[in-house]
Amino acid sequence: MSFTMRIESADHTPGAGVPMGGYGWSERRSDGSAVEGRRLRAQCAVLTDATGHVVVLLRVDVISVPRAVYLEIVTRLVSAGLVASPADFVLAQSHTHNGPMVGRVPDPYVLLGNEEDVALTDAFTAEFVGVLVRLLTRARAAAPVQVSLGYAEGQAYLAVNREILGWAPPDVPVLVARRVSDGALHAVLFGHACHPVCHPFATRTFDADHCGRAAAEVTRRLGVPALFFQGAAGDLNPASMGSESALRLTGDRLADSVVAMVRNNAFLPVDGPFRTAAETIDLPFSVDLADPAAVERLRRKYQQRVDANGTEDSVRRHAERMLDLISRGALPRSLPMTVQRLDLGGLTVLALAHEVVSGYHVGTKNEYAKPLWIMAYANHVDAYVVADDLLWRGGYAAGWQDDPEIAGAGTAALSYLMPAPLRASPRDRPGAPDCTEGLVTGAIRRLLDK
């Protein structure tokens, strides 16, 4: 079966003074520079099957897009008739740590230490949303190209598990589009799971990191647009990092895998028709924030942090934010998570919101033998989503250090403005259906079993 495809791209690299995400806990604003060849891009692939069903894959080079901004984007796209429903649209974030902050999660004040950074981030966010809406408007108006689609998976051993959990999936999913008119290659969509932190740490230069390097190399070698989609990289770091040579090595090895697969041309046909579905699950916190007594206990703990001598600045800023939310009765009671399935006919794409750790990738791939591309950092990113093994142990990604009922100093729960870590299963009931791991795996199974 043939499809139509439209591909469009936009450079969204900001100028000087824009607050930058990643490598937090102090003020960090762009100096206006960007690495040539790895500037920040938004790229859009619009696919239409023979029935007229349109699926949009939009990927961007930013650290993350929070749920509030994602909802604004998707609402504008649906209202403008650019997508039929949120289930037909994926907003994929590369998670480069040398990109601009978007929205208020992570909280620019908590992360960077200056309320002025909130206003600067808000201003950039408004511009960024406009760029994406205009990009998709242009893509929908572009002349369609009739293409055939094929899927294959290769391997690239680029990452190590920083939580020492024993896995770092090497999967390199590749979707190729070839023109029906002459069989020539038209576009390449590919992915991998690895944190984009190869660039020398905490500079003020925008850089799409190894993901941007890999896409640029694929385009240079094959002569067609290449779009990168991040995988479940929450606990995966590059084996080589912290230098330009490490970045080039990592990006080039990923490009090598993609190019070798394309040239080998052993792809399974993707036949359509498209079928899409999505659901939002609510992940509970370790503290029942519907219980006034539990909220009061949490308030006292955060007040102690504010009052204590020697409290780290970022910890104090987070505690101030929590006390304000508590005083206004505005504490969130759960963490929404979008889980989405795009069945393209011969390939299923599973798109997971947030910084999902690789264990969810491994478990899902072991359970489902069908061609399955797992994306994370999809649609919105507002937290790490870890499984019971990490929630029991604590640490940076789990969000707690010495008290599992309060966001830990120096953990991701602080930057993501979480009142408490996510809820772990009881140790005698791993994967409990009302706790984080059970809720996530349950949603994945519901969607993939349909």
Secondary structure, DSSP 4 states (H G I P E B T S, - for coil): --EEEEEEEEE----TT-BB-SS-SS--B--S-B-TT---EEEEEEEE-TT--EEEEEEE-SS---HHHHHHHHHHHHHTTSSS-GGGEEEEE---TBSB--TTSS-HHHHHS-HHHHHHHHHHHHHHHHHHHHHHHHHHHSPPEEEEEEEEEEE---EEETT--S----EEEEEEEEETTT--EEEEEEEE---S--SPTT-SSBB-HHHHHHHHHHHHHHSS-EEEEE-S-TTEEESS-SSHHHHHHHHHHHHHHHHHHHHHT--EEE----EEEEEEEEEEBSS-TTSHHHHHHHHHHHHHHHHSTT--HHHHHHHHHHHHHHHTT---SEEEEEEEEEE-SS-EEEEE-SEE-HHHHHHHHHH--S-EEEE-SBS---SEE--HHHHHH-BTTTTBSS-TTSPPTTSHHHHTT-SSPBPPPPTTSTT-TTSHHHHHHHHHHHHHH-
